[in-house]
């Protein structure tokens, strides 16, 4: 199986999605605090929404929530979990099917690191910038070399590609592609995109950035 | 999907407007149908109430 392509990553989650979803019951505290800090939003978006555990949080603060994922298996899990509170879309993070300047609040967590090429990852950050309103804000996260399970030095300039096996209940393992970000590289990719960071932190082995779109110059 | 989603979604390829063609509806919920790009003509299916806006090269029938 070619898992080093976006369609490969999608197929992986079509295969493991049912089981994966059962292990992703709870929201991450970093996401909870980002959403708590947002005092109301018109339209919120979760890119890579998985089973909807974070889109569910957005539904408490936004008038309308969109959950986008490449995997239909995961979207079906989200449909069961959060039902009509969130509008679900199957789509690709590097080519968002959303209009420019349409989103007030977005989360893009634990998804960027599944995109196989640097060009894909940068394109997805530019797409996030495009769909955010000028005063919109987003939380972006990716797995990093600072995590205990990796030997790579946390101060490396660039991260590395790897696969991490997912073990299904029957014992079968399915490899999942990851690009593990060096924190410096994460910072560079965000800076090179149409996003500007407001803050950045390392937490639980992940890089987190709160970002907003670069000032959009009116024509 | 609900019809009011039409004011925010667009073609993932060229970002132009989509036309909605409904096949099956349950009250406000559109269960099946398709979305067609008004510019490039690409067709995106709505299946089990969830629009599939993956670009063609990301779909199941795409060669790996």
Interface residues (C-beta under 8 A of the other chain):
Chain A: X1 X2 X5 X6 X7 X8 X10 X43 X66 X70 X72 X75 X76 X79 X84 X87 X88 X89 X90 X91 X92 X95 X96 X97 X98 X99 X100 X102
Chain B: X1 X2 X5 X8 X9 X10 X11 X12 X13 X15 X29 X44 X47 X48 X49 X50 X51 X52 X53 X54 X55 X57 X58 X59 X62 X64
